[in-house]
C-alpha cells in the first residue's frame, strides 16, 4: 500500500458518507500527476450504463495509467475528454493538474479486480511539463498499484507503525492489481491509438505458448492430409453434403501452404457484444492444386496472426466450410477457423515433416524494378525491392472518401534500386506490421509485396492491396523469405554492394510534409478530384473544419480570400525571411482606367521585391497594391467619416472622370499574385481570387473633379 504522503492515497481514500454504500462523490486532486500510458478500445452496448448522461459520436474509449511518483492508478477517461487524446494533448508523459476523479461502479457490476475510477475533468500542462517533478531514477514500471498490499520482504518498512493506518475492509477490497483488459467494455484487447489495422498489446504474441510447443515436439515425419481442398469444394457445392463436409463442418486433416497474408481487419461495432472482433485472411493451397482463402476469426486471429507468414505449412482440423464472398479468382469456398463451433486446431509443420510425395505450391513473386514501373499500366500488381532514401512521417486520412469516421494511417516511401533516375514512390498504408514499419529508415533495404500501380507513366505510384506485406532489414525477414534466391533480388544485391552509404545519406530525408501527386493546376481539375467533399469554404467554415482535425490527420481545403501577408525564405535560412504585408501606407497607389500604375509620390520598388507582369499592378514593400474590401460590410456610420480621418493625399482627391463609370470588366481584375514564386502560395493559382477593390470605395474617395 502506498504511503500516507501519496497524493492519490490522500485523495481517493476519503471516508464514505454512509457505511453501507461506498463514496461516489467526485474528488479533486490538486497535486501534479503524470500519464504513463494511454490505451484505446471500442465501446460496446454497455456504454449507456457506464455513461448514462453522455452523448458521444465517437466509437472509442480510452483508459490511462496515472502516477504521482509513489503509486499507479488505472482510470477511464470520460468521453467528453476524448478530444484531448484525439488531438494528442493528453498523451504519455503529460503532466496533469486539478484532476477530478469519479468512482466507478461496484466490483460485481464491472466484473474486474477492484473499484475503478473515471477521469471527468483535467488540466494538461503545456510542453514545459513533461516528466519533470518525478523522483530521479524512479522505475515507474515497479511502482505499486493504488490499493495493493506491500510486500514485506521487498519493503520491510512498509508496515504502518500506527494501527490507525491499517487499511479497512473497503480498502482491502481494492488490494489486488487492476485488470489489464479494457475497463468500460467487454473487449479482450486494446486497439492502436491511431488506426484500426495494426495490433496492440501482449495478446498478439509471436512466440508459441507451452501447449503449442508440446504439439510441435510430437511432430513426426510423413505428415499427410486426409482431405483436400478439391474434395471439400466438391462436397460443399453438391448441396447434399458428403464424406468430408456435414452441415458445414469439415471432417479430416487438412495440410496447406500459406501463399499470401492480409492485414488485420477490425469489425467491432458499438452495438456488438463480440469480445474479440478481429479477422485475417490467408490465401492457401494444398496438394490438389486448389487455392482458396482461410479466415482466422476472433481469438484465433489474435493468437496466430503474428506467428504466420507466407511460405509456411499449416496442419489444421476442426473447421467450417463456407461459401466465398469473393469469386473473382474462381474461389468458391473459404475455410473458417474459429475458437468454437467447432474449435479449430492449428499447428505449423516443418518442411522435413511432410511426406515425400507431398508437393505444395510456393509463393510466387513478380518483382519490377524502377525502369519497369515506368511502363506498367494502371492497376498492375507487382513486388518491389529497393533502398530507402525517403521515409515520410505518418499521416491519416478519413475513410469513405473523407466522410467516414475511421482514420487510415499511411506514409510515403521513396526507394532507389539503381535502374532508373526516377525513384520508386510508395504510398504505404498499414500492413499490420507495426514493428517492421518502425524500422523503415534511410539505408534500409525494403521488400514490398503485392503492391498496385496507381496512375500513368507521367505521375504514378504504388499502394497497398489486401495482401500487401513489407519486409525490412533488421527484422530478420530477408534470410528466411523464399524471394531471396530470385534473380531480381540478386541483381539488386549486386548493385547495393557498389553504393556509397555517405552519398545516399547526403540526400536522405526523414519526415517532413510531402504531397504526391502534385496538386492540379486548375480550379476545375481540383474540384473534380474532391469526390463530393466541400467546395469553397468561408472563414467560419474553415475554422470549424480545422477544429475537427485530429492528430496526424491530413485534409485539403479550398478557400477564396485575400492574401494579407506572404513570407519567403531559403532552406537553412529561416531566420532571414522576406515578408510582404498588407499594412496601411501613407500614400496609396494611384489607379488609372487602362492599366493600374503607381503614382510618382509612392515609394519605389526595391530590387529584392517580386516583379509582376506589365498588365498587373506593382507591389511596394511597405504598402499593398490595392486595399482589400473591408468597406463592403462596414456599417453606415463608418462610410460617412469626416475627411480629416481619411487623410487622402491630394492626387487622389481629383480622380480622372473615367474612374467614376468603370465598365463591368474592371470588377474582376487579373490575379496579380499568380506570378509570385511558388513557395509563397501553396494553393493552385486559380484559387487566389482578388475581390473587386474599386466597387467598395467609400463615397468620400469617389469625388468627381470639376
KOLLUMLO-136538 format. One line per field, with one value per residue (C-alpha): x, y, z; chain; residue number from 0; residue in three letters. Coordinates in steps of 0.1 Angstrom, whole numbers, plus 5000, padded with zeros to 4 digits. Each point is the difference from the previous one (the first is absolute). Layout:
// residues N
xx [X_...]
yy [Y_...]
zz [Z_...]
chaine [A_...]
num [NUM_...]
residu [ALA_...]
END
This chain:
// residues 706
xx [5000_5012_5012_4978_5019_4989_4977_4978_4996_4990_4975_4983_5000_4975_4974_4966_4969_4981_5013_4978_5009_5034_5007_4991_5006_5026_5033_5026_5037_5018_5035_5019_4995_5017_4986_5019_4979_4968_4981_4970_4972_4966_4969_4972_4963_5008_5012_4967_5003_5034_4993_4962_5001_5027_4992_5031_5004_5033_5002_5031_5007_5033_5017_5030_5026_5009_5027_5008_5035_4990_4974_4981_4963_4980_4971_4975_4997_4965_4989_4999_5038_5006_5008_5032_5013_4989_5020_5029_4998_4994_5028_5027_5023_4974_4999_4965_4986_4967_4989_4964_4993_4966_4997_4988_4973_5003_5023_4972_4986_5033_5013_5035_5025_4991_4984_5010_4998_4989_5018_4974_5021_5037_5024_5029_5032_5018_5032_5019_4985_5010_5014_5018_4992_5002_5027_5032_5007_4965_4989_4964_4994_5008_4978_4972_4964_4977_4984_5024_5015_5038_5025_5017_5030_5006_4990_5005_4991_4968_4979_4984_5010_4967_4971_4977_5017_4992_4978_4963_4980_4989_5036_5008_4974_5022_5032_5005_5016_4976_4991_5020_4968_4979_4981_4968_4993_5001_5029_5029_5028_5007_5002_5029_4996_5000_4985_4980_5023_5029_5000_5009_5007_5016_4971_5013_5029_5026_5013_4980_4986_5009_4972_5011_5036_4990_4981_5029_5023_4977_5002_5010_5013_4976_4972_4972_4965_4969_4979_5008_4985_4987_4980_4987_4989_4983_4980_4990_4988_4980_4975_4995_5031_5024_5027_5021_4973_4970_4978_5029_5025_5029_5014_5036_5034_5010_5035_5005_5027_4996_5004_4989_4990_4977_5000_4979_4964_4981_4962_4990_4968_4985_4969_5019_5010_5028_5030_5026_4987_5030_5006_5028_5001_5026_5002_5009_5005_5004_5012_4969_5010_4969_5005_4975_4999_5003_4984_5013_4972_5000_5023_5016_5011_5015_5019_5013_5003_5034_5015_4990_5018_4998_5018_4991_4982_4970_4982_4964_4969_4967_4989_4969_4996_4981_4991_5026_4988_5028_4997_5023_5027_4976_5002_4966_5007_5018_5014_4988_5022_4984_5004_4966_4973_5023_5033_5028_5033_5029_5037_5030_5016_5038_5009_5018_4969_4981_4996_5024_4972_4984_5007_4985_5001_5024_4992_5006_5015_5000_5028_5002_5029_4997_5005_4973_4975_5002_4981_4977_4962_4976_4989_5030_5009_5037_5028_5029_5033_5020_5022_4980_5011_4968_4978_4971_4982_4968_4968_4964_4970_4963_4986_4971_5012_5006_4966_5005_5009_5028_5035_5024_5037_5026_5035_5019_5032_5025_5022_5030_5012_5025_4980_4984_5005_4964_4995_4974_4972_4979_4969_5002_4970_5001_5007_4995_5038_5006_5035_5012_4986_5019_5033_4995_5028_5024_5025_4976_4993_4962_4980_4964_4978_4966_5000_4977_5009_4980_5002_5019_5036_4999_4990_4998_5005_4994_4976_4986_4977_4983_5031_5028_5028_5033_5033_5029_5036_5004_4968_5016_4976_5023_5020_4969_4978_4999_5006_5037_5011_4982_5019_4986_5010_5035_5004_4990_5024_5029_4991_4996_5036_5013_4980_5017_4981_5012_4988_4965_4999_5008_4967_4979_4970_4979_4966_4988_4970_4997_4971_4999_4988_5003_4968_4981_5008_4964_4970_4978_5024_5003_4963_4995_5023_4982_4976_4971_5020_4993_5007_5010_5000_4993_5021_4976_4996_5038_5004_4974_5017_5034_4988_4986_5035_5016_5036_5019_4968_5005_4973_4999_4978_4991_4995_4995_5017_5023_5037_5011_5035_5025_5034_5028_5032_5027_5006_5025_4994_4966_5011_5005_4965_4985_4966_4973_4972_4968_5007_4984_5024_5002_4997_4976_5005_4984_4978_4993_4973_5022_5027_5007_5032_5018_4998_5033_4995_5000_5032_5019_5003_5033_5020_4993_4962_4982_4992_4965_4990_4994_4963_4999_5004_5034_5007_5017_5019_4982_4965_4976_4990_4963_4984_4977_4963_4991_4978_4974_4987_5007_4970_4987_5017_5034_4992_4993_5032_5012_5027_5029_4998_5004_5031_5001_5028_4991_5006_4972_4975_4999_4996_4996_4963_5002_5005_4964_4985_5022_4988_4990_5032_5019_4981_5022_5036_5025_5015_5033_5013_5002_5036_5013_5025_4985_5011_4980_4966_4992_4965_4995_5003_4963_4990_5014_4973_5002_4967_4989_5018_4986_4964_5004_5016_4982_4981_5026_5027_4978_4999_4997_5022_4984]
yy [5000_5035_5022_5026_5028_4986_5025_4974_4983_5032_5009_4967_4985_5024_4985_4992_5019_4968_4968_4979_5016_5011_5036_5010_5038_5014_5010_5025_4994_5033_4985_4991_4967_4984_4979_4967_4985_5006_4971_4999_4975_4999_5005_4974_5001_5005_5036_5015_4983_5014_5034_5006_5037_5001_5004_4992_4995_4982_4962_5000_5000_5007_4985_5017_4991_5029_5004_5024_4987_4976_4977_4994_5002_4989_5022_5005_5033_5014_5002_5038_4999_4979_5031_5004_4966_5004_5032_4984_5025_4973_4976_4978_5023_5028_5018_5004_5025_5004_4965_4991_4963_4983_4965_4974_4973_4972_4971_4976_5021_5005_4965_5013_4998_5030_5034_5021_5038_5023_5032_5027_5031_5009_5027_4989_5020_5013_4987_5014_4973_4965_4975_5027_4999_4962_4986_4996_4963_4987_4970_5006_4964_4988_5025_4983_5003_5022_4978_4971_4985_5004_4971_4998_4982_5027_5030_4991_5036_5001_4988_5030_5005_5016_4975_5027_4999_4963_4997_4994_4973_5024_5007_4963_4995_5020_4983_4979_5014_5013_4980_5007_4997_5030_5015_5011_4975_4962_4999_4976_5023_5037_5017_5021_5037_5013_4972_4968_4980_4993_4979_5011_4982_4968_4979_5001_4978_4988_4971_4968_4993_4968_4979_5008_4992_4966_4993_5009_4977_4971_5006_4970_4996_4991_5025_4994_5016_4979_5025_5024_5034_4985_4974_5026_5023_4971_4988_5036_5010_4968_5014_4965_4997_4971_4981_5032_5026_4995_5031_5023_4982_4984_4966_4990_5015_5028_5009_5033_5025_5037_5020_5035_5016_5030_5028_4997_5011_5014_4998_5011_5021_5019_4978_4968_4978_4982_5000_4994_5015_4992_4980_4994_4983_4975_4988_4963_4970_4962_4970_5000_5034_5018_5035_5014_5025_4990_5024_5003_5013_5017_4984_4977_5031_5016_4969_4990_5031_5011_4965_4993_5012_4991_4967_4981_4967_4996_4970_5006_4981_5011_5027_5011_5003_5030_5016_5025_5036_5008_4980_5021_4974_4971_4991_4985_4991_5013_4983_5015_4995_5010_4993_4983_4982_4982_5009_5001_4982_5016_4992_5010_4971_5000_4992_4969_4986_4998_4968_4995_5000_5032_5029_5033_5032_5027_5037_5017_5035_5024_5025_5032_5025_5037_4999_4974_5021_5028_4979_4981_5006_5013_4972_4977_4979_4996_4997_5024_5000_5032_5021_5026_5036_5017_4989_5024_5006_4981_5018_4991_5005_4992_4969_5000_5029_5023_4996_4970_5000_4974_5014_4982_5005_5001_5013_5007_4981_5006_4971_4998_4969_5014_4993_5034_5036_5001_4986_4974_5019_4980_5012_4973_4995_4978_4963_4989_4999_5029_4988_4998_5034_5016_4986_5017_5026_5012_4973_4973_4973_4996_4974_5008_4972_5002_5037_5016_5026_5033_5026_5000_5005_5038_4997_4966_4984_4967_4993_4971_4972_4975_4977_5026_4991_5019_4986_5021_4995_4996_4980_4967_4994_5000_4970_4977_5013_4980_5030_5003_4977_5017_5017_5035_4999_4987_5028_5026_4986_5003_5037_5006_4989_5028_5027_5027_5003_5035_5011_4985_5016_5034_5000_4979_5017_4989_5015_5034_5009_4983_5000_4978_5000_5038_5020_5008_5033_5010_5006_4978_4970_5006_5001_4969_4980_5010_4971_5016_5018_5036_5026_5036_5007_5032_5012_4986_4967_4997_5006_4974_4974_5007_4995_4966_4988_4973_4991_4993_5004_5015_5018_5024_5031_5025_5036_5034_5028_5030_4994_5025_4987_4978_4988_4984_4985_4976_4966_5004_5037_5001_5030_5021_5003_5024_5012_5017_5014_5018_5028_5035_5024_5038_5001_4978_4990_5020_4981_5007_4985_4983_4985_5004_5018_5014_5038_5019_5008_4964_4983_4981_4962_4987_4976_4972_5003_4976_5013_4998_4997_5033_4995_4996_5026_5003_4995_5023_4984_5022_5002_4977_5004_5004_5001_4970_5007_5002_5030_4979_4987_5031_5016_5034_5022_4988_5009_5036_5007_5036_5009_5006_4963_4987_5021_4994_5016_5028_4979_4976_5028_5008_4966_4999_5000_4966_4984_5009_4980_4969_4974_4966_4982_5020_4983_4969_5011_4974_4981_5018_4974_4973_5010_4998_4973_4966_4997_5031_4985_4964_5001_4995_5034_5002_4996_5034_5025_5037_5016_5030_5029_5029_4991_5004_5035_5022_5030_5024_4985_5001_5038_5012_5030_5029]
zz [5000_4992_5028_5016_4982_4966_4983_4985_5034_5017_4972_4994_5035_5015_5023_4986_5011_5006_5015_4977_4967_4986_4994_4964_5003_4976_5016_4989_5001_4999_4999_4969_4983_4969_4972_4995_4973_4979_4985_4976_4995_4983_5021_5003_5008_5037_4992_5012_5033_5008_4985_5002_4995_4973_4963_4980_4963_5005_5000_5021_5037_5017_5031_5015_5026_5024_5026_5027_5005_5028_4984_4968_4992_4970_4990_4972_4982_4998_4964_5003_5003_4968_4981_5021_4989_4964_4997_5018_5029_5026_4993_5016_5021_5004_5033_5015_5025_5017_4992_5010_5006_5001_5015_4977_5005_5025_4995_4993_4972_4984_5004_5006_5027_5022_4997_4970_4995_4973_4990_4996_4997_4998_4991_4978_5005_4969_4985_5029_5022_4990_5026_5019_5037_5004_5022_4980_4992_5009_4981_4992_4989_5035_5018_5020_4989_5020_5027_4996_5032_5004_4999_5034_4986_4974_5022_5037_5011_4981_5030_5017_5036_5009_5003_4987_4967_4994_4969_5006_4983_4973_4993_5000_4973_4977_5010_4969_4969_4973_4970_4968_4979_4989_5030_4985_4972_4996_4976_5002_4989_4992_4966_4988_5007_4964_4978_5000_4977_5024_5031_5036_5032_5012_4988_4965_5008_4974_5020_5006_5034_5020_4985_4964_5009_5013_4968_4979_5018_4991_4963_4980_4964_4973_5008_4975_4996_5002_4980_4972_4991_4967_5019_5024_4972_4981_5031_5010_4966_4996_5027_5013_5021_4998_5017_5006_5008_5023_5008_4991_5024_4983_5010_4997_5001_4976_4991_4981_4992_5006_4968_5011_5032_5005_5026_5031_4996_5030_4997_5034_5003_5029_4999_4999_5031_4982_5024_4973_4967_4978_4969_4975_4966_4988_4964_5001_4977_5004_4981_4978_4984_5013_5014_5025_5029_5036_5025_5036_5022_5034_5026_4974_4981_5031_5010_4966_4978_5012_4996_4964_4968_4963_4992_5032_5000_5023_5013_5012_5009_5015_4975_4981_4962_4988_4967_4989_4996_4976_4968_4978_5002_4995_5038_5009_5036_5030_5031_5032_5031_5033_5037_5003_4981_4992_5017_4975_5005_4982_5000_4978_4982_4992_4964_5009_5017_4968_4981_4971_4974_5013_4976_5011_4979_5012_5002_4966_4996_4971_5007_4980_5001_4997_4962_4995_5021_4975_4974_5024_4995_5026_5023_4994_5031_5006_5027_5005_5018_5006_5022_5021_4993_5014_5028_5006_5032_5007_4989_5003_4977_5005_4983_4976_4979_5030_5015_5023_5037_4997_4993_4978_5007_4972_4992_4969_4990_4973_4990_4977_4982_4976_4968_4994_5009_5012_5036_5008_5017_5025_5020_5027_5022_5031_4993_5037_5004_5025_5010_4964_4991_5029_4985_4966_4999_4974_4989_5008_4974_4996_4982_4994_4985_4982_4993_4975_4974_5001_4972_4967_4990_5004_5037_5016_5034_5017_5029_5021_4990_5024_5001_5002_5024_5006_5011_5012_5010_5038_5004_4989_4971_4970_5011_5003_4972_4967_4978_5010_4972_4971_4972_5006_5036_4993_4974_5025_5026_4975_4994_5037_5006_4978_5017_5021_5032_5007_4966_5007_5034_4985_4982_5024_5017_5029_5009_4988_4980_4967_4975_4969_4973_4996_5004_4968_4982_4993_5022_4979_5003_5037_5007_4978_5023_5031_4996_5018_5027_5009_4974_5007_5037_5018_5029_5027_4982_4997_5037_5008_4977_5015_5035_4990_4989_5020_5007_4967_4980_4965_4981_4970_5001_4973_5011_4982_5019_4997_5009_5026_5007_4981_5013_4981_5012_4988_5016_5028_5003_5017_5021_4968_4985_4975_5012_4980_5021_4994_5024_4994_4984_5001_4962_4981_4964_4974_4975_4964_4979_4975_5021_5037_5007_5031_5005_5000_5036_5010_5012_4973_4998_5014_4978_5025_4995_4978_4965_4985_4963_4982_5000_5038_5027_5016_5037_5025_5028_5025_4986_4982_4964_5007_5034_5006_5001_5037_4993_4983_5033_5021_5017_4988_5026_4988_4964_5009_5019_4999_4975_5025_5012_4964_4994_4963_4981_4975_4969_5010_5006_4963_4984_4962_4988_4984_5035_5010_4972_4999_4976_5014_4989_5026_5027_4997_4997_4988_5030_5006_5025_4973_4991_5036_5007_5006_5036_5009_4991_5005_4985_4963_4981_4990_5037_5008_4989_5009_5009_4980_5017_4982_5007_5037_5000_5025_4987_5012_4978_4969_4995_4965_4991_4984]
chaine [A_A_A_A_A_A_A_A_A_A_A_A_A_A_A_A_A_A_A_A_A_A_A_A_A_A_A_A_A_A_A_A_A_A_A_A_A_A_A_A_A_A_A_A_A_A_A_A_A_A_A_A_A_A_A_A_A_A_A_A_A_A_A_A_A_A_A_A_A_A_A_A_A_A_A_A_A_A_A_A_A_A_A_A_A_A_A_A_A_A_A_A_A_A_A_A_A_A_A_A_A_A_A_A_A_A_A_A_A_A_A_A_A_A_A_A_A_A_A_A_A_A_A_A_A_A_A_A_A_A_A_A_A_A_A_A_A_A_A_A_A_A_A_A_A_A_A_A_A_A_A_A_A_A_A_A_A_A_A_A_A_A_A_A_A_A_A_A_A_A_A_A_A_A_A_A_A_A_A_A_A_A_A_A_A_A_A_A_A_A_A_A_A_A_A_A_A_A_A_A_A_A_A_A_A_A_A_A_A_A_A_A_A_A_A_A_A_A_A_A_A_A_A_A_A_A_A_A_A_A_A_A_A_A_A_A_A_A_A_A_A_A_A_A_A_A_A_A_A_A_A_A_A_A_A_A_A_A_A_A_A_A_A_A_A_A_A_A_A_A_A_A_A_A_A_A_A_A_A_A_A_A_A_A_A_A_A_A_A_A_A_A_A_A_A_A_A_A_A_A_A_A_A_A_A_A_A_A_A_A_A_A_A_A_A_A_A_A_A_A_A_A_A_A_A_A_A_A_A_A_A_A_A_A_A_A_A_A_A_A_A_A_A_A_A_A_A_A_A_A_A_A_A_A_A_A_A_A_A_A_A_A_A_A_A_A_A_A_A_A_A_A_A_A_A_A_A_A_A_A_A_A_A_A_A_A_A_A_A_A_A_A_A_A_A_A_A_A_A_A_A_A_A_A_A_A_A_A_A_A_A_A_A_A_A_A_A_A_A_A_A_A_A_A_A_A_A_A_A_A_A_A_A_A_A_A_A_A_A_A_A_A_A_A_A_A_A_A_A_A_A_A_A_A_A_A_A_A_A_A_A_A_A_A_A_A_A_A_A_A_A_A_A_A_A_A_A_A_A_A_A_A_A_A_A_A_A_A_A_A_A_A_A_A_A_A_A_A_A_A_A_A_A_A_A_A_A_A_A_A_A_A_A_A_A_A_A_A_A_A_A_A_A_A_A_A_A_A_A_A_A_A_A_A_A_A_A_A_A_A_A_A_A_A_A_A_A_A_A_A_A_A_A_A_A_A_A_A_A_A_A_A_A_A_A_A_A_A_A_A_A_A_A_A_A_A_A_A_A_A_A_A_A_A_A_A_A_A_A_A_A_A_A_A_A_A_A_A_A_A_A_A_A_A_A_A_A_A_A_A_A_A_A_A_A_A_A_A_A_A_A_A_A_A_A_A_A_A_A_A_A_A_A_A_A_A_A_A_A_A_A_A_A_A_A_A_A_A_A_A_A_A_A_A_A_A_A_A_A_A_A_A_A_A_A_A_A_A_A_A_A_A_A_A_A_A_A_A_A_A_A_A_A_A_A_A_A_A_A_A_A_A_A_A_A_A_A_A_A_A_A_A_A_A_A_A]
num [0_1_2_3_4_5_6_7_8_9_10_11_12_13_14_15_16_17_18_19_20_21_22_23_24_25_26_27_28_29_30_31_32_33_34_35_36_37_38_39_40_41_42_43_44_45_46_47_48_49_50_51_52_53_54_55_56_57_58_59_60_61_62_63_64_65_66_67_68_69_70_71_72_73_74_75_76_77_78_79_80_81_82_83_84_85_86_87_88_89_90_91_92_93_94_95_96_97_98_99_100_101_102_103_104_105_106_107_108_109_110_111_112_113_114_115_116_117_118_119_120_121_122_123_124_125_126_127_128_129_130_131_132_133_134_135_136_137_138_139_140_141_142_143_144_145_146_147_148_149_150_151_152_153_154_155_156_157_158_159_160_161_162_163_164_165_166_167_168_169_170_171_172_173_174_175_176_177_178_179_180_181_182_183_184_185_186_187_188_189_190_191_192_193_194_195_196_197_198_199_200_201_202_203_204_205_206_207_208_209_210_211_212_213_214_215_216_217_218_219_220_221_222_223_224_225_226_227_228_229_230_231_232_233_234_235_236_237_238_239_240_241_242_243_244_245_246_247_248_249_250_251_252_253_254_255_256_257_258_259_260_261_262_263_264_265_266_267_268_269_270_271_272_273_274_275_276_277_278_279_280_281_282_283_284_285_286_287_288_289_290_291_292_293_294_295_296_297_298_299_300_301_302_303_304_305_306_307_308_309_310_311_312_313_314_315_316_317_318_319_320_321_322_323_324_325_326_327_328_329_330_331_332_333_334_335_336_337_338_339_340_341_342_343_344_345_346_347_348_349_350_351_352_353_354_355_356_357_358_359_360_361_362_363_364_365_366_367_368_369_370_371_372_373_374_375_376_377_378_379_380_381_382_383_384_385_386_387_388_389_390_391_392_393_394_395_396_397_398_399_400_401_402_403_404_405_406_407_408_409_410_411_412_413_414_415_416_417_418_419_420_421_422_423_424_425_426_427_428_429_430_431_432_433_434_435_436_437_438_439_440_441_442_443_444_445_446_447_448_449_450_451_452_453_454_455_456_457_458_459_460_461_462_463_464_465_466_467_468_469_470_471_472_473_474_475_476_477_478_479_480_481_482_483_484_485_486_487_488_489_490_491_492_493_494_495_496_497_498_499_500_501_502_503_504_505_506_507_508_509_510_511_512_513_514_515_516_517_518_519_520_521_522_523_524_525_526_527_528_529_530_531_532_533_534_535_536_537_538_539_540_541_542_543_544_545_546_547_548_549_550_551_552_553_554_555_556_557_558_559_560_561_562_563_564_565_566_567_568_569_570_571_572_573_574_575_576_577_578_579_580_581_582_583_584_585_586_587_588_589_590_591_592_593_594_595_596_597_598_599_600_601_602_603_604_605_606_607_608_609_610_611_612_613_614_615_616_617_618_619_620_621_622_623_624_625_626_627_628_629_630_631_632_633_634_635_636_637_638_639_640_641_642_643_644_645_646_647_648_649_650_651_652_653_654_655_656_657_658_659_660_661_662_663_664_665_666_667_668_669_670_671_672_673_674_675_676_677_678_679_680_681_682_683_684_685_686_687_688_689_690_691_692_693_694_695_696_697_698_699_700_701_702_703_704_705]
residu [UNK_UNK_UNK_UNK_UNK_UNK_UNK_UNK_UNK_UNK_UNK_UNK_UNK_UNK_UNK_UNK_UNK_UNK_UNK_UNK_UNK_UNK_UNK_UNK_UNK_UNK_UNK_UNK_UNK_UNK_UNK_UNK_UNK_UNK_UNK_UNK_UNK_UNK_UNK_UNK_UNK_UNK_UNK_UNK_UNK_UNK_UNK_UNK_UNK_UNK_UNK_UNK_UNK_UNK_UNK_UNK_UNK_UNK_UNK_UNK_UNK_UNK_UNK_UNK_UNK_UNK_UNK_UNK_UNK_UNK_UNK_UNK_UNK_UNK_UNK_UNK_UNK_UNK_UNK_UNK_UNK_UNK_UNK_UNK_UNK_UNK_UNK_UNK_UNK_UNK_UNK_UNK_UNK_UNK_UNK_UNK_UNK_UNK_UNK_UNK_UNK_UNK_UNK_UNK_UNK_UNK_UNK_UNK_UNK_UNK_UNK_UNK_UNK_UNK_UNK_UNK_UNK_UNK_UNK_UNK_UNK_UNK_UNK_UNK_UNK_UNK_UNK_UNK_UNK_UNK_UNK_UNK_UNK_UNK_UNK_UNK_UNK_UNK_UNK_UNK_UNK_UNK_UNK_UNK_UNK_UNK_UNK_UNK_UNK_UNK_UNK_UNK_UNK_UNK_UNK_UNK_UNK_UNK_UNK_UNK_UNK_UNK_UNK_UNK_UNK_UNK_UNK_UNK_UNK_UNK_UNK_UNK_UNK_UNK_UNK_UNK_UNK_UNK_UNK_UNK_UNK_UNK_UNK_UNK_UNK_UNK_UNK_UNK_UNK_UNK_UNK_UNK_UNK_UNK_UNK_UNK_UNK_UNK_UNK_UNK_UNK_UNK_UNK_UNK_UNK_UNK_UNK_UNK_UNK_UNK_UNK_UNK_UNK_UNK_UNK_UNK_UNK_UNK_UNK_UNK_UNK_UNK_UNK_UNK_UNK_UNK_UNK_UNK_UNK_UNK_UNK_UNK_UNK_UNK_UNK_UNK_UNK_UNK_UNK_UNK_UNK_UNK_UNK_UNK_UNK_UNK_UNK_UNK_UNK_UNK_UNK_UNK_UNK_UNK_UNK_UNK_UNK_UNK_UNK_UNK_UNK_UNK_UNK_UNK_UNK_UNK_UNK_UNK_UNK_UNK_UNK_UNK_UNK_UNK_UNK_UNK_UNK_UNK_UNK_UNK_UNK_UNK_UNK_UNK_UNK_UNK_UNK_UNK_UNK_UNK_UNK_UNK_UNK_UNK_UNK_UNK_UNK_UNK_UNK_UNK_UNK_UNK_UNK_UNK_UNK_UNK_UNK_UNK_UNK_UNK_UNK_UNK_UNK_UNK_UNK_UNK_UNK_UNK_UNK_UNK_UNK_UNK_UNK_UNK_UNK_UNK_UNK_UNK_UNK_UNK_UNK_UNK_UNK_UNK_UNK_UNK_UNK_UNK_UNK_UNK_UNK_UNK_UNK_UNK_UNK_UNK_UNK_UNK_UNK_UNK_UNK_UNK_UNK_UNK_UNK_UNK_UNK_UNK_UNK_UNK_UNK_UNK_UNK_UNK_UNK_UNK_UNK_UNK_UNK_UNK_UNK_UNK_UNK_UNK_UNK_UNK_UNK_UNK_UNK_UNK_UNK_UNK_UNK_UNK_UNK_UNK_UNK_UNK_UNK_UNK_UNK_UNK_UNK_UNK_UNK_UNK_UNK_UNK_UNK_UNK_UNK_UNK_UNK_UNK_UNK_UNK_UNK_UNK_UNK_UNK_UNK_UNK_UNK_UNK_UNK_UNK_UNK_UNK_UNK_UNK_UNK_UNK_UNK_UNK_UNK_UNK_UNK_UNK_UNK_UNK_UNK_UNK_UNK_UNK_UNK_UNK_UNK_UNK_UNK_UNK_UNK_UNK_UNK_UNK_UNK_UNK_UNK_UNK_UNK_UNK_UNK_UNK_UNK_UNK_UNK_UNK_UNK_UNK_UNK_UNK_UNK_UNK_UNK_UNK_UNK_UNK_UNK_UNK_UNK_UNK_UNK_UNK_UNK_UNK_UNK_UNK_UNK_UNK_UNK_UNK_UNK_UNK_UNK_UNK_UNK_UNK_UNK_UNK_UNK_UNK_UNK_UNK_UNK_UNK_UNK_UNK_UNK_UNK_UNK_UNK_UNK_UNK_UNK_UNK_UNK_UNK_UNK_UNK_UNK_UNK_UNK_UNK_UNK_UNK_UNK_UNK_UNK_UNK_UNK_UNK_UNK_UNK_UNK_UNK_UNK_UNK_UNK_UNK_UNK_UNK_UNK_UNK_UNK_UNK_UNK_UNK_UNK_UNK_UNK_UNK_UNK_UNK_UNK_UNK_UNK_UNK_UNK_UNK_UNK_UNK_UNK_UNK_UNK_UNK_UNK_UNK_UNK_UNK_UNK_UNK_UNK_UNK_UNK_UNK_UNK_UNK_UNK_UNK_UNK_UNK_UNK_UNK_UNK_UNK_UNK_UNK_UNK_UNK_UNK_UNK_UNK_UNK_UNK_UNK_UNK_UNK_UNK_UNK_UNK_UNK_UNK_UNK_UNK_UNK_UNK_UNK_UNK_UNK_UNK_UNK_UNK_UNK_UNK_UNK_UNK_UNK_UNK_UNK_UNK_UNK_UNK_UNK_UNK_UNK_UNK_UNK_UNK_UNK_UNK_UNK_UNK_UNK_UNK_UNK_UNK_UNK_UNK_UNK_UNK_UNK_UNK_UNK_UNK_UNK_UNK_UNK_UNK_UNK_UNK_UNK_UNK_UNK_UNK_UNK_UNK_UNK_UNK_UNK_UNK_UNK_UNK_UNK_UNK_UNK_UNK_UNK_UNK_UNK_UNK_UNK_UNK_UNK_UNK_UNK_UNK_UNK_UNK_UNK_UNK_UNK_UNK_UNK_UNK_UNK_UNK_UNK_UNK_UNK_UNK_UNK_UNK_UNK_UNK_UNK_UNK_UNK_UNK_UNK_UNK_UNK_UNK_UNK_UNK_UNK_UNK_UNK_UNK_UNK_UNK_UNK_UNK_UNK_UNK_UNK_UNK_UNK]
END
